[in-house]
Amino acid sequence: MRSVTRGLVVAGLLAAGYACGAAGLFSPLPLNAQTEGGPSSDAIEKIKAAYDALTGAMATLQGEQRYSSVTNGVNTFSVTVGGLDAAKDLEDGRGVDPETFAALYAGLAMDEVKDKLGRDESGQVTYNGKVVRMYSIARLKALFSERDKIVGIGK
């Protein structure tokens, strides 16, 4: 009798598992960023407002000679850390901030810089023949800490 009961329990569990799977009960939900609809209109308005604010901050930092970019568009990382001189960093070969690094790989360099950019045999972006690197970990940590101070977060 025990083996019959055990068999019925196993069959019941298998049937329940099959039913849950067929109904999609435990299926992962799709991420909103991956849906075709895009962000909500409220999110879009806030993104536009943030971009406008960043553009204004960038203009102020440029006026204070605290912001110099080598890529097109607003470098949000540079703005939020209080400004960087990406042109000097690139020229000196000391590494560049993460957003500049990504933009150079994405082909978004300003025309003045494009002539000096290339690729090595490994496909890495070069500037005047030297591989473009990102800032050191210590410099990145210091910049993130500076951003936290500027916006009043944390320590």
Secondary structure in CASP SS format (residue, H / E / C, confidence):
PFRMAT SS
TARGET T0000
AUTHOR 0000-0000-0000
METHOD secondary structure of the structure
MODEL  1
M C 1.00
R H 1.00
S H 1.00
V H 1.00
T H 1.00
R H 1.00
G H 1.00
L H 1.00
V H 1.00
V H 1.00
A H 1.00
G H 1.00
L H 1.00
L H 1.00
A H 1.00
A H 1.00
G H 1.00
Y H 1.00
A H 1.00
C H 1.00
G H 1.00
A H 1.00
A H 1.00
G C 1.00
L C 1.00
F C 1.00
S C 1.00
P C 1.00
L C 1.00
P C 1.00
L C 1.00
N H 1.00
A H 1.00
Q H 1.00
T C 1.00
E C 1.00
G C 1.00
G C 1.00
P C 1.00
S C 1.00
S H 1.00
D H 1.00
A H 1.00
I H 1.00
E H 1.00
K H 1.00
I H 1.00
K H 1.00
A H 1.00
A H 1.00
Y H 1.00
D H 1.00
A H 1.00
L H 1.00
T H 1.00
G H 1.00
A H 1.00
M H 1.00
A H 1.00
T H 1.00
L H 1.00
Q H 1.00
G H 1.00
E C 1.00
Q C 1.00
R C 1.00
Y C 1.00
S E 1.00
S C 1.00
V C 1.00
T E 1.00
N C 1.00
G C 1.00
V C 1.00
N C 1.00
T H 1.00
F H 1.00
S H 1.00
V H 1.00
T H 1.00
V C 1.00
G C 1.00
G C 1.00
L C 1.00
D E 1.00
A H 1.00
A H 1.00
K H 1.00
D H 1.00
L H 1.00
E H 1.00
D H 1.00
G C 1.00
R C 1.00
G C 1.00
V E 1.00
D C 1.00
P H 1.00
E H 1.00
T H 1.00
F H 1.00
A H 1.00
A H 1.00
L H 1.00
Y H 1.00
A C 1.00
G C 1.00
L C 1.00
A E 1.00
M C 1.00
D H 1.00
E H 1.00
V H 1.00
K H 1.00
D C 1.00
K C 1.00
L E 1.00
G E 1.00
R E 1.00
D C 1.00
E C 1.00
S C 1.00
G C 1.00
Q C 1.00
V E 1.00
T E 1.00
Y E 1.00
N C 1.00
G C 1.00
K E 1.00
V E 1.00
V C 1.00
R C 1.00
M E 1.00
Y C 1.00
S C 1.00
I H 1.00
A H 1.00
R H 1.00
L H 1.00
K H 1.00
A H 1.00
L H 1.00
F H 1.00
S H 1.00
E H 1.00
R H 1.00
D H 1.00
K H 1.00
I H 1.00
V H 1.00
G C 1.00
I C 1.00
G C 1.00
K C 1.00
END
